[in-house]
Each structure stands twice: as C-alpha cells, then as structure tokens.
Amino acid sequence: MPVKVLMPALSPTMTEGTLAKWHVKEGDTVESGDVIAEIETDKATMEVEAVDEGKIGKILVSEGSENVAVNEVIALLLEEDEDESALEGADTSAASTGGGESAPAQDDAKEEKAPAADDKPAASGGDKPAPAAPVSGGERIKASPLARRIAANEGVELSGISGSGPRGRIVKRDIEAALSSKPAEKEAASEEKKSDAAPAAAPAASGWNPDLTGLPEYEEIPNSGMRKTIARRLTESKQQVPHFYLTVDCELDNLLATRKQLNEKAGEGVKISVNDFVIRAVSLALKKVPAANSIWTDKATLQCKKQDISVAVAIEGGLITPVVRDAGSKGLAEISSEMKALAGKARDGKLKPEDYQGGTFSVSNLGMFGIKDFSAIINPPQGCILAIGAGEQRPVVKDGALAIATVMTCTLSVDHRAVDGAVGAEFMAEFKKLIEDPLSMLL
C-alpha cells in the first residue's frame, strides 16, 4: 500500500506549519535523502528530505497551504511494485502521534538500522551499541539506536515517549522533544503546571486588533508562523518577566588594534569581527560571574555550567538566535568560524532545531546599523540579553584631560527573578574589563 508522507514536526514546539514549496511533482521518482519540500515552521523555513524511495503518487496538500497540522498526510508515495491503482481507496487520514506508515523528518533517515534485541548496553560516552529498548506489556519498544543511545545518556525513559518514526518507532527528534520539555537540570517543570496563583497568560498575538480608522491605503502582509511566534514570545516576556537594565560604555581602541593585528596574521578565510570579541568576552565574564548565567523556574533557579551564547541574526521575515555552544571553551578563531557558518545557515533557512534551541545567554548587536544604544527584550527562559551599540568616536576624560576614544555602549537586560542587580553589575564590570583589555581574552 502507498506510504504516507506526513507533515513533520521539525521542532518540539511546532504544531502546524506552512507547506511553502514542493520540489517534486506527481510522477517524480525520489530516493532516500532527496529534498522533496520546504516547510515554514515557527522558527525558519526548512527542507524536508524523503526517507523512503519510490514514486510520488499523489500530492494532497498544495504548495503555499498554511496551518497544515503536524502528522497530516501531505502526499502518498508509491513503492517499487505499485502503480496508480494502489491510490484508489488509500487511507489518507492523519497519523496519530505514535506514527504509522509515516515518513519522518530527515534525522531518522540517517539513523542506523535497529540492532537485535540481545545487543549489550553501551558504556557512557562510548561507541558500543546503546542498550536495547525496554519491553512494555511483553512487546519491545521500537526505537532507533541513536534514540536509545541519547535516552540512555540523558536518563530518559523510552516507555513514556510516543514515536514519530516509521511504524511508531522512537527517533532522535522524539528524545529531543522530551528533553526540551524539561528545564536544564532535567527535572520536570512543564508550563502546563504553573501555579494557580500566577497571572493569566497574555492573550495570543493574533487577538490584537487595533482600531485602523483613518489609516491611509496600505498593503496587507500576512503574518508568517515565525512572525507570530516572535510576537507571542516577546509579548509574554515583556509582560511576565521583570526586566531591569544596566548600561556601560566600553572603549574599543585597544580591541580594534588587536583585531587588526590578529586578522593580518590569521590564515586565509579567517576574519575576526568585533562581535566575535563580544561573544568571547561574554562567555569569559559568565565564567567569572556564573550567577549571571541563570534561568528562573518556579521550582528552582538553574545556574548553567556552560556558556551557550545565543546570537540574534536578522533574516527575511524576522530574526532567529543560533547558539554558539560552550563558547567559554572556544577561542576567537573558532567562535568566528562557527558564527559565520551559523549566520549563513540562518539566512539560507538551513538551521536545524539543535542549532537554535537552548542557549543560556543572548547577545543582540545592532552596531553595524549605526544604532548607538538600545535595550533588548529578554529571550525566555534565559535570564539576560546584552544589547551592543555602535562603536563611535566620543570625547572622554583621561587623567583629568579631554581626549577622543572609540566608545561602544552596551546595555544588559536582566530578569530580576533570576539575577540580582549586584550580580548583573559584577558581570558588566567583568565584560567591560575584557573588552578594554582584549589581550586578556587570549590567555
């Protein structure tokens, strides 16, 4: 019978999306790994690859369709021994969360063939096979080797997870979805279990209908899923997170001179930017002031042990924050290379969920647009975001005399529930020290 091609869940928060473009048409033959469609999620436009090989028998959801639910059947794939007659009476009902004959997203296509049930458990961090999936009610739970390995390392029980892979198999993205529903310390803290005493959630952004009386002629541009998500999350952040702001002016002349020397000596293709120095300085300052690398939950304040820095990147229709993982352990050249790759993927719509999910601290730099200073809105669940303005020549007083220096204004937006004023001030002092003495970042 024809294989159902389903609307994939490309991120744990995705419930529906827009089928932006088909790369195939009915009658085309596809192989595993071929790009067949582009899906617009609440974060980005992402490519979907075929998992099975066969011929596109019927396209059920047309190009440009909005609000297509996750797991809705979008096409039917004819297998090698089937022809168009197999489409008659084919089941096109949406699959349950557990899957059916669904075609999963591209991550499952790259996972290994499931091993036999007598595979031995793997040692933590090793390359041996992961432990076999546990048995529930006498029936072995279906899970890919990669999914079992991640679940074993993260302490996730497979029995409580519904699989979205072929025939209900648990795959990597199902484990990632389960992990993302927990706070960083992997303790359950679901948003659905917020205290009854908490204020009511802000109304959805789509419910905002201002009075348009008297407006001149205008063009109506439909809000994309990304635009709606940005509106909803930032409205909730501004209404529910108690922001306060700390601003410092940093002199950049030493940093600019050091940057010039490093770029002259660097190999071909390496060009360190001021933003790379900022990311490095933020990560080192967080190492010195770890209390600033914190996230608030009703149960506990989570002080993160690594510096995963989210960096705002403007893309068509909005912005996204790819993450430089463990930036505190990386040098300037590595940060620069990784940031260029992430920014390129973001602008091309090629980011995967693991590229932008998570993050412990955000940086938003508008200096390249000539913005002198601004205050950014915190990106929940993070506790802080640092806004970077343009470096410009300003009069300063040095040793009692007037002088000229290149100065950059930086403003830290802080969630007062997680980070106190003194902690934020200590972080900003360390950040300023690093920016003004860039050689200390190279030690």
Phi, psi and omega in degrees: 000154182301147178272131178283132170258117187258156171294115186280155171268102185271357172207156182299334183270354186282126175244338177204165180201182179251129175278093190290321186200140170264134174262000179228166175228167181301133181100344179288142175268134181234154175241162179302129180100346177292138175286123183249337184201166172242130181245129176267116179262187177286356182243320187195174172265125187233149179276146177244130181257150175289141177263320179255160175260153181160201181240135177294107183278317182204133175263120186263336180240121186284158178301135180090359180292133180258164175056039176279120185290146174302137181078004172287141180287121182254343178197164176240135183248123178275130179280176191304321185265017183245152173235187186298338180296337180290344181284338182293122179075011180295142179287120178243018179288149181296143179280154174286172180303328181289350177088182176199247173263038187284153172263116183281178177290176193294339183295325182289333182294337184262000182276155186286164175293138184297135180282171178292162186294343183266014175302146182270152180297151178265149174288151183301128178079357183273181181257006179287163180300146177288159180298148180297150181297142180295163181259135179238118178061032178084356181245127183291134179289132180275124179206144178287157179303319180296318179298317179296322181296314179296317181298319180294318181291327184264357180072035181263133178277119181293334184296340181261012185243136175268132182274145178247007179275184180304130179056036173080013181291138176282128181237179187307314185294334178292321177293317180297322178295320179294320180292323183290343180278358179248158174289173187302332180274009176063035172250141183298128176211055187297142178295336181289348183249031177295155181299142178297338182279350181291151179295154180297146180296151179295147179298152180300147182301330181292345179275001181275110182231085182289163178287119183260011182301132174089358179290147174288179179302139182218164175258132180268116181253111182303141179284126177286168176301321179296316182297320179294320180294316177301314181298315183293312185293319182286328174297314178298319181297312184291329182275328189254341182259123179285096181283143159221164193230140178231130185236136173227153172256128182246131176279133190252357189300316179295321180295317181295323178292317179295317179301316181298316179296317181295317180293328177292328182267347184288159178289172181297136179092351179259120177218103184282134180257168175299323180297327176296319175298320180298313180299317178297316181295319178300313183295320179290322178296323177293328175296321181282332179233072186298338180295340178280349181261054191238155179232136181270133164228161181297332183276320185198158170270125184263112179265109188285141185270344176240158183257088177266104190264117175277131182239120182292129178234125179283130176229171181298124178089002180162213177212161179217157185238082173298154189247128170272105185287138175048049184299335181294343180259005185245144177278178184297318182295319180292318177299316181299314181296316182293320181293321178297318180295316180295317180296320178296316178297322180296315183288335178269000181070028185256003181294139173264160181308322181291346178280335184235351179279151180087214185094138183250346185199140183247150173234131176233117186244115176248014181299325181294345177263005178083011179286125184288310177201155178199168178243123182269156177270135183299141180262094184301147007269012182298159182262344184213153169217135182254122179263127184249125178264182183284145171279127181215154180285129180221155174287135177226161177255122178233123181053040176079004182237151180283135180216174178246133178219156173275118188240140178237127179268129182234132181237126178262123172265131190231137171278109186293343178290325185261328187229124179280164181301318181296322179293315178300319179294320178296318177299313182295326177295318178293319179299313180300318180299317181291318180296320184277345175233071189297336178299333179292340176285342184269353182286000000 
